[in-house]
Amino acid sequence: MSGISRSITMGNEVTFHRAGPGDIGSEEEADFRYMLASHQLGYPSMSYIRSFWARPSATRHPGVSAKEYNERRSPISREKMMTSDLAREVLAQSGDRLARCRPSELVRHRQLATSRHLRTMRTRLSRGALPNGSRLLCTFPRRVFIGRFSEKGEKYVTCCQDGTITLFDVCGRRLAPYRTIMGRSVGWSIVDLAFSPDERFVVYSSWCDYLHMVNADKDSTQVHTELDMRPDSDYRFCAFSLQFSQDNKQIMAGCNLGRVYVYDRLLGYRTLGFTGHTRDTNGTCFGDASSDLLYTGGDDQMVKVWDRRTLSEETPHPVAQFTGHRHGISCVSSRGDGRYLISNGKDHCIKLWDVRNPAKMGSETGESAGALEAMPDVSVMTYEGHINRDTLVQCRFSPLHTTGQRYIYTGSAFGSCVVYDLLTGRVEAELSGHQEVVRDVSWHPHHDNLLTTASWDGCVRLWERNPPTDDGFTTYRGTQPSQDFDSSDDEY
């Protein structure tokens, strides 16, 4: 191989031989040096570094940087991106339309007389102070799969592999545990969980024919309700992704075997069920507040948009589909405007999609390697800098209230949370503090730059800007699981 060849020994020595114009660019060399430094601290193993470099680039041509890749392959180049409606909205919401001046001068700016400009100023000041330090919020004896804030930001929840659900009350910038719930019919692990918009309930899923809903109020009696999804198969059933609708009436679930279900809480039964993908549906979300648009992503490498007003269960056809990922998709997340969404792929990249710019209907669904290579990449932008493996790593847009949705953030197999600039694709921050994969990440919707990371090392960390060290912060330590719990990975 031309370019930079790598020789790796079992020790700590690594030699680079530059042989000419090559396959590996400066970014890859920097990534390799970073992994080597991480190895000297104990992670990752040298065998994984070898496998990383043996892996062919699935998302861009060798020697092409992420910025060049976006400019060459994206249907909207960086110049067009900066003049698009998305850029205009994000720049206005994040405060970049104001004068380029120091924060002290912003306070005296005449435009800040209205509440809108005051909010914009706060957003811009918040963006300039991303989290840079963490404290250990809680530890558990098993892997942590879920750690996220409610929509209002008044509650926080964690889910452990042993079926333990822990609810926290958010008091300012402090999180205080107030209830521990043992999940019902948990097969291998609780896979996903969702808060209701009113914060009164949580619904969780596992390898079980039912979803389970339990009340989350502080003073209420703990009541579990089984939601029968009536799976259309004799195979074992699992919902990998859950979300409540904005009106609090419906629950959407993306399941194994490519199935997608919608459960109506008021009617008390499943009202929609169809096969949306040829393989497991790992990510689902509602497109907007109307609950008519459904976004799904699956292991068939496709992202699809469905309109419930025209959807037939017998012959389902998406209103839009998107191609560009070269491996399965672990998560999809909506911007909430019915136009833009992101997906986290197992090809170690996040892609931004415009619902108005889909792939041609009738494109192949990724059943063969030849079909994969022939698929056009219709994504708006591609974000690279994290590793998505071992589990369904989550990704999201940053909050509107404090950041103007200027960022995209995701977990990573390197035990970190990576924050990208939405418009440029640049890595703005990498929050490293875990020993294993960070599966879930959550940014508080209102408090400035308060972010959590939940990892398979059994820890949940709370990230802030320059967190204090002498404010009496205490770490919550979860209880030991029952002795008959099986933590094998056979069913995952």
C-alpha positions as CSV (number, residue, x, y, z in Angstrom):
1,M,0.0,0.0,0.0
2,S,1.4,3.4,-0.9
3,G,1.3,6.4,1.3
4,I,1.8,5.8,5.1
5,S,2.5,2.2,5.9
6,R,2.2,1.2,9.5
7,S,4.3,-1.3,11.4
8,I,2.9,-2.3,14.9
9,T,4.8,-4.2,17.4
10,M,3.5,-5.7,20.7
11,G,5.3,-2.9,22.5
12,N,4.6,0.8,22.3
13,E,6.7,1.6,19.3
14,V,5.0,2.5,16.0
15,T,7.0,3.5,12.9
16,F,5.5,5.5,10.0
17,H,7.1,5.1,6.6
18,R,5.9,7.7,4.1
19,A,6.4,6.4,0.6
20,G,4.8,9.0,-1.5
21,P,1.3,10.3,-2.3
22,G,-0.9,8.0,-0.6
23,D,-3.8,6.2,0.8
24,I,-3.8,7.5,4.3
25,G,-4.0,11.3,5.0
26,S,-2.9,13.4,7.9
27,E,-6.2,12.9,9.7
28,E,-5.8,9.1,9.7
29,E,-2.3,9.4,11.0
30,A,-3.5,11.7,13.8
31,D,-6.2,9.2,14.6
32,F,-3.7,6.4,14.7
33,R,-1.4,8.3,17.1
34,Y,-4.4,9.1,19.2
35,M,-5.3,5.4,19.5
36,L,-1.7,4.6,20.3
37,A,-1.7,7.1,23.1
38,S,-5.0,5.6,24.4
39,H,-3.5,2.1,24.2
40,Q,-0.7,3.2,26.5
41,L,-3.4,4.2,29.0
42,G,-4.9,0.7,28.7
43,Y,-7.6,1.1,25.9
44,P,-8.0,0.1,23.2
45,S,-6.1,-3.1,22.8
46,M,-3.4,-3.5,20.1
47,S,-5.5,-6.2,18.4
48,Y,-8.4,-3.7,18.0
49,I,-6.0,-1.1,16.6
50,R,-4.8,-3.7,14.0
51,S,-8.4,-4.5,13.1
52,F,-9.2,-0.8,12.9
53,W,-6.5,-0.2,10.3
54,A,-7.2,-3.4,8.5
55,R,-10.8,-2.2,8.0
56,P,-11.4,-0.5,4.7
57,S,-12.8,3.0,4.7
58,A,-16.5,2.6,4.3
59,T,-17.5,6.2,4.1
60,R,-14.9,8.0,2.0
61,H,-12.2,7.4,-0.5
62,P,-8.7,6.9,0.9
63,G,-6.7,10.2,1.3
64,V,-9.8,12.4,1.4
65,S,-10.5,14.4,4.5
66,A,-14.0,14.6,6.0
67,K,-14.3,18.2,4.8
68,E,-13.2,17.3,1.3
69,Y,-15.6,14.4,1.4
70,N,-18.5,16.6,2.3
71,E,-17.7,19.1,-0.5
72,R,-17.3,16.3,-3.1
73,R,-20.0,13.8,-2.3
74,S,-22.8,15.8,-0.7
75,P,-25.6,17.1,-2.9
76,I,-25.2,20.4,-1.0
77,S,-21.7,21.6,-0.9
78,R,-20.4,23.5,2.1
79,E,-21.0,26.8,0.3
80,K,-24.6,25.9,-0.5
81,M,-25.0,24.5,3.0
82,M,-24.1,27.8,4.5
83,T,-26.8,29.5,2.4
84,S,-29.5,26.9,2.9
85,D,-32.6,27.4,5.0
86,L,-31.1,25.1,7.7
87,A,-28.0,27.3,8.0
88,R,-30.0,30.4,8.2
89,E,-32.2,29.0,11.0
90,V,-29.3,27.6,12.9
91,L,-27.2,30.7,12.6
92,A,-30.1,32.9,13.8
93,Q,-31.0,30.6,16.7
94,S,-27.4,30.2,17.8
95,G,-26.7,34.0,17.7
96,D,-24.1,34.1,14.9
97,R,-26.1,36.8,13.1
98,L,-25.1,39.3,15.8
99,A,-22.0,41.4,15.5
100,R,-18.7,39.6,15.8
101,C,-17.7,41.0,19.1
102,R,-16.6,39.8,22.6
103,P,-19.3,38.7,25.1
104,S,-18.7,41.8,27.2
105,E,-19.6,43.9,24.1
106,L,-22.6,41.8,23.3
107,V,-24.2,42.8,26.6
108,R,-24.1,46.4,25.5
109,H,-25.4,45.7,22.0
110,R,-28.5,47.7,21.2
111,Q,-30.1,44.7,19.5
112,L,-30.4,43.0,22.9
113,A,-33.4,45.1,24.0
114,T,-36.0,42.4,23.2
115,S,-36.4,39.1,24.8
116,R,-35.7,37.4,21.5
117,H,-32.2,38.9,21.3
118,L,-31.6,38.3,25.0
119,R,-32.3,34.6,24.3
120,T,-30.1,34.7,21.3
121,M,-27.3,36.2,23.3
122,R,-27.6,33.5,26.0
123,T,-27.5,30.9,23.3
124,R,-24.3,32.3,21.8
125,L,-22.6,32.6,25.1
126,S,-23.6,29.0,26.0
127,R,-22.2,27.8,22.7
128,G,-18.8,29.3,23.6
129,A,-18.6,27.3,26.8
130,L,-19.1,23.6,25.9
131,P,-18.7,21.1,28.7
132,N,-15.0,20.3,29.5
133,G,-15.1,18.4,32.8
134,S,-17.2,15.7,34.5
135,R,-18.1,14.2,37.8
136,L,-19.3,10.7,38.5
137,L,-23.0,10.8,38.8
138,C,-23.7,7.2,39.6
139,T,-22.2,3.7,39.3
140,F,-23.9,0.3,38.8
141,P,-22.6,-3.3,38.9
142,R,-23.8,-3.9,35.3
143,R,-23.7,-2.2,32.0
144,V,-25.7,1.0,31.7
145,F,-27.8,1.1,28.5
146,I,-29.9,4.3,29.0
147,G,-29.2,7.6,30.6
148,R,-31.4,10.6,29.5
149,F,-33.3,13.6,30.6
150,S,-37.0,14.0,30.1
151,E,-38.3,16.5,27.6
152,K,-39.0,19.2,30.2
153,G,-35.6,18.5,31.9
154,E,-37.1,18.0,35.4
155,K,-36.3,14.3,35.6
156,Y,-33.6,11.9,34.6
157,V,-33.5,8.1,34.2
158,T,-30.9,5.4,33.9
159,C,-31.4,1.7,32.9
160,C,-29.0,-1.0,33.8
161,Q,-28.5,-4.4,32.2
162,D,-29.9,-6.2,35.3
163,G,-33.3,-4.5,34.7
164,T,-32.9,-1.7,37.3
165,I,-34.5,1.6,36.4
166,T,-33.4,4.6,38.5
167,L,-35.3,7.9,38.5
168,F,-33.6,11.2,39.4
169,D,-35.1,14.5,40.3
170,V,-33.3,17.4,38.6
171,C,-32.9,20.3,41.0
172,G,-31.0,23.0,39.3
173,R,-27.7,21.4,38.3
174,R,-28.1,18.6,40.8
175,L,-29.6,15.2,40.3
176,A,-31.1,13.4,43.3
177,P,-32.4,9.8,43.0
178,Y,-35.9,9.3,44.3
179,R,-37.1,5.9,43.0
180,T,-35.7,2.5,41.9
181,I,-37.8,0.3,39.7
182,M,-37.2,-3.4,38.9
183,G,-38.2,-4.1,35.3
184,R,-40.7,-6.8,34.5
185,S,-40.0,-9.7,32.1
186,V,-36.5,-8.4,31.3
187,G,-34.8,-10.7,28.8
188,W,-31.0,-10.0,28.7
189,S,-31.4,-6.2,29.3
190,I,-33.7,-3.3,29.1
191,V,-33.0,-2.2,25.5
192,D,-34.7,1.2,25.3
193,L,-36.8,3.6,27.4
194,A,-38.9,6.7,26.8
195,F,-40.4,9.4,29.0
196,S,-43.9,10.6,28.3
197,P,-44.0,14.3,27.5
198,D,-45.8,15.1,30.8
199,E,-43.1,13.1,32.7
200,R,-45.7,11.0,34.5
201,F,-44.8,7.7,32.8
202,V,-41.8,5.8,31.4
203,V,-42.2,2.9,28.9
204,Y,-39.4,0.4,28.5
205,S,-38.7,-2.6,26.2
206,S,-36.8,-5.8,26.3
207,W,-36.9,-9.2,24.7
208,C,-40.6,-9.7,25.5
209,D,-43.9,-9.6,23.6
210,Y,-45.0,-6.7,25.8
211,L,-43.8,-3.1,26.4
212,H,-44.1,-2.1,30.0
213,M,-45.2,1.3,31.3
214,V,-44.7,2.4,34.8
215,N,-45.7,5.7,36.6
216,A,-42.8,8.0,37.3
217,D,-44.4,10.4,39.8
218,K,-42.6,10.9,43.1
219,D,-45.6,10.2,45.4
220,S,-47.5,7.7,43.3
221,T,-47.7,3.9,43.9
222,Q,-45.6,1.9,41.5
223,V,-47.9,0.3,38.9
224,H,-46.7,-1.6,35.9
225,T,-48.9,-1.8,32.8
226,E,-48.3,-4.3,30.1
227,L,-48.8,-3.0,26.5
228,D,-49.5,-5.9,24.2
229,M,-47.8,-5.3,20.9
230,R,-49.3,-8.4,19.3
231,P,-46.1,-9.2,17.3
232,D,-46.8,-10.7,13.9
233,S,-44.3,-13.5,14.2
234,D,-43.5,-16.6,16.2
235,Y,-40.0,-15.4,16.7
236,R,-38.8,-13.7,19.8
237,F,-39.9,-10.0,19.9
238,C,-37.9,-7.0,21.0
239,A,-38.4,-3.3,20.5
240,F,-35.0,-1.6,20.0
241,S,-36.3,2.0,19.8
242,L,-39.2,3.7,21.6
243,Q,-40.7,7.2,21.5
244,F,-43.9,9.0,22.7
245,S,-45.8,11.3,20.4
246,Q,-46.0,14.9,21.4
247,D,-49.7,14.7,22.2
248,N,-48.8,11.9,24.7
249,K,-51.3,9.5,23.1
250,Q,-49.1,7.2,21.1
251,I,-46.0,5.1,21.4
252,M,-43.8,4.2,18.4
253,A,-41.6,1.2,18.4
254,G,-38.9,-0.1,16.0
255,C,-38.5,-3.8,16.4
256,N,-36.7,-6.9,15.2
257,L,-37.5,-8.4,11.8
258,G,-37.9,-4.9,10.3
259,R,-41.3,-4.3,12.0
260,V,-42.6,-0.9,13.1
261,Y,-45.5,-0.6,15.5
262,V,-47.6,2.2,16.9
263,Y,-49.5,1.7,20.2
264,D,-52.5,4.0,21.1
265,R,-52.6,4.6,24.9
266,L,-56.2,5.9,24.8
267,L,-57.6,2.9,22.9
268,G,-55.4,0.4,24.7
269,Y,-54.2,-1.5,21.7
270,R,-51.8,-1.5,18.8
271,T,-53.2,0.6,15.9
272,L,-50.4,0.2,13.4
273,G,-48.0,-2.5,12.4
274,F,-46.0,-2.9,9.2
275,T,-42.7,-4.2,7.9
276,G,-40.6,-1.1,7.2
277,H,-37.2,-2.8,6.6
278,T,-35.8,-6.0,5.4
279,R,-33.8,-6.4,8.6
280,D,-34.1,-5.1,12.2
281,T,-35.5,-1.6,12.7
282,N,-33.1,-0.1,15.2
283,G,-34.1,3.5,15.1
284,T,-37.5,5.3,15.1
285,C,-38.8,8.7,15.8
286,F,-41.7,11.0,15.0
287,G,-40.9,13.7,12.4
288,D,-42.8,16.5,14.0
289,A,-45.5,17.4,16.5
290,S,-48.3,16.2,14.2
291,S,-47.2,12.5,14.7
292,D,-48.1,11.8,11.0
293,L,-44.5,11.5,9.8
294,L,-42.5,8.5,11.0
295,Y,-38.7,8.2,10.6
296,T,-37.1,4.8,10.7
297,G,-33.6,3.3,10.2
298,G,-32.6,-0.3,10.1
299,D,-29.9,-2.9,9.5
300,D,-30.7,-2.8,5.8
301,Q,-28.7,0.5,5.7
302,M,-31.8,2.5,4.7
303,V,-33.5,5.5,6.3
304,K,-37.2,5.9,5.5
305,V,-40.0,8.3,5.9
306,W,-43.6,7.2,6.3
307,D,-46.8,9.2,6.2
308,R,-49.5,7.6,8.3
309,R,-52.2,9.3,6.3
310,T,-51.4,7.3,3.2
311,L,-49.8,4.2,4.8
312,S,-51.2,0.7,4.2
313,E,-50.2,-2.1,6.6
314,E,-50.5,-4.7,3.8
315,T,-48.5,-2.9,1.2
316,P,-46.4,-0.2,3.0
317,H,-44.6,2.3,0.8
318,P,-42.4,5.0,2.2
319,V,-42.9,8.6,1.0
320,A,-39.1,9.0,1.0
321,Q,-36.0,6.9,1.5
322,F,-32.4,7.8,1.9
323,T,-29.2,5.9,0.9
324,G,-25.6,6.5,1.8
325,H,-24.7,4.4,4.8
326,R,-22.6,1.4,4.1
327,H,-23.6,-0.6,7.2
328,G,-26.6,-0.8,9.4
329,I,-28.1,2.1,11.3
330,S,-28.2,2.2,15.1
331,C,-30.3,5.4,15.7
332,V,-32.3,8.1,13.9
333,S,-33.2,11.4,15.5
334,S,-35.4,14.2,14.2
335,R,-34.7,17.9,14.4
336,G,-38.4,18.4,15.1
337,D,-39.2,20.5,12.0
338,G,-40.4,17.8,9.7
339,R,-37.5,18.5,7.3
340,Y,-34.2,17.3,8.7
341,L,-33.0,14.2,10.6
342,I,-29.8,12.5,11.4
343,S,-28.8,8.8,11.5
344,N,-26.0,7.1,13.3
345,G,-24.5,4.3,11.1
346,K,-22.4,1.3,12.0
347,D,-20.0,2.6,9.3
348,H,-18.8,5.0,12.0
349,C,-20.4,8.1,10.7
350,I,-23.5,10.3,11.2
351,K,-25.4,11.6,8.2
352,L,-27.7,14.5,7.9
353,W,-30.7,14.1,5.6
354,D,-33.2,16.5,4.0
355,V,-36.7,15.0,3.7
356,R,-37.2,17.1,0.6
357,N,-34.1,15.5,-1.2
358,P,-34.6,11.7,-1.0
359,A,-33.1,9.0,-3.2
360,K,-35.1,7.8,-6.2
361,M,-38.0,5.6,-5.2
362,G,-37.3,2.0,-6.3
363,S,-33.6,2.0,-5.2
364,E,-32.2,-1.3,-4.1
365,T,-32.6,-2.1,-0.4
366,G,-29.1,-3.3,0.2
367,E,-29.4,-7.0,-0.2
368,S,-26.1,-7.4,-2.0
369,A,-22.6,-5.9,-2.0
370,G,-23.1,-4.8,-5.6
371,A,-26.3,-3.0,-4.8
372,L,-24.6,-1.2,-1.9
373,E,-21.9,0.2,-4.1
374,A,-24.5,1.4,-6.6
375,M,-26.5,3.3,-4.0
376,P,-26.2,7.1,-4.3
377,D,-25.3,9.1,-1.2
378,V,-28.0,11.7,-0.9
379,S,-27.0,12.9,2.5
380,V,-26.6,16.6,3.1
381,M,-23.5,16.2,5.4
382,T,-21.4,13.4,6.8
383,Y,-19.9,13.6,10.3
384,E,-16.9,11.4,11.2
385,G,-14.8,11.1,14.3
386,H,-16.4,8.5,16.5
387,I,-16.6,4.7,16.5
388,N,-20.1,3.0,16.5
389,R,-19.8,-0.7,17.4
390,D,-20.8,-3.3,19.9
391,T,-24.3,-1.8,20.6
392,L,-26.9,0.7,19.3
393,V,-25.0,3.9,20.0
394,Q,-27.3,6.9,20.2
395,C,-27.0,10.4,18.6
396,R,-29.1,13.6,18.9
397,F,-29.3,17.3,18.0
398,S,-28.2,19.6,20.8
399,P,-31.0,21.6,22.6
400,L,-32.7,24.5,20.8
401,H,-33.0,26.6,24.0
402,T,-29.3,26.8,24.9
403,T,-27.4,26.0,21.7
404,G,-29.8,26.8,18.8
405,Q,-29.4,23.1,17.7
406,R,-25.9,24.1,16.4
407,Y,-24.4,20.7,17.4
408,I,-24.8,17.0,16.9
409,Y,-23.5,14.7,19.6
410,T,-23.1,11.0,19.9
411,G,-21.5,8.3,22.0
412,S,-18.5,6.4,20.9
413,A,-16.8,3.0,21.4
414,F,-13.7,4.8,22.7
415,G,-15.6,5.7,25.9
416,S,-16.3,9.2,24.9
417,C,-19.0,11.6,23.7
418,V,-18.2,13.4,20.4
419,V,-19.8,16.8,19.6
420,Y,-19.9,18.0,16.0
421,D,-20.7,21.4,14.5
422,L,-23.8,20.8,12.5
423,L,-22.9,23.2,9.7
424,T,-19.2,22.5,9.2
425,G,-18.8,18.9,10.4
426,R,-15.9,19.9,12.7
427,V,-15.4,18.0,15.9
428,E,-16.0,20.7,18.5
429,A,-15.4,18.6,21.6
430,E,-14.6,15.0,22.6
431,L,-15.6,14.2,26.2
432,S,-13.5,11.2,27.3
433,G,-14.0,9.6,30.7
434,H,-15.2,6.0,30.4
435,Q,-13.5,2.7,29.9
436,E,-16.0,1.1,27.6
437,V,-18.5,2.2,24.9
438,V,-20.7,5.2,25.7
439,R,-24.1,4.0,24.5
440,D,-26.4,6.9,25.5
441,V,-25.8,10.6,25.7
442,S,-28.3,13.3,26.8
443,W,-28.0,17.1,26.8
444,H,-30.3,19.0,29.3
445,P,-32.9,20.9,27.3
446,H,-32.6,24.1,29.4
447,H,-29.6,24.2,31.7
448,D,-26.5,25.6,30.0
449,N,-24.2,22.9,28.8
450,L,-25.3,20.1,31.2
451,L,-24.7,16.8,29.5
452,T,-24.6,13.1,30.7
453,T,-22.9,10.0,29.3
454,A,-24.0,6.5,30.1
455,S,-21.5,3.7,29.5
456,W,-21.1,-0.1,29.5
457,D,-18.5,0.4,32.2
458,G,-21.4,0.8,34.6
459,C,-20.9,4.6,35.1
460,V,-22.9,7.7,34.3
461,R,-21.0,10.9,34.2
462,L,-22.3,14.5,34.5
463,W,-20.5,16.9,32.2
464,E,-20.3,20.7,32.8
465,R,-18.2,23.7,32.0
466,N,-15.5,23.8,34.7
467,P,-17.5,21.8,37.3
468,P,-16.8,22.7,40.9
469,T,-15.0,20.3,43.2
470,D,-16.1,21.4,46.6
471,D,-19.9,21.8,46.4
472,G,-20.8,18.6,48.3
473,F,-21.5,16.5,45.2
474,T,-22.1,12.8,46.0
475,T,-22.1,9.8,43.7
476,Y,-25.1,7.5,43.8
477,R,-24.2,3.8,43.9
478,G,-26.7,1.3,42.5
479,T,-27.6,-1.9,44.3
480,Q,-26.2,-5.3,43.4
481,P,-28.4,-7.4,41.0
482,S,-30.0,-10.7,42.0
483,Q,-27.8,-13.7,41.9
484,D,-29.9,-15.5,39.2
485,F,-29.4,-12.7,36.6
486,D,-27.9,-13.9,33.4
487,S,-25.6,-11.3,31.8
488,S,-24.5,-13.4,28.8
489,D,-24.5,-11.7,25.3
490,D,-26.1,-14.6,23.5
491,E,-29.4,-12.8,22.8
492,Y,-28.1,-9.5,21.7
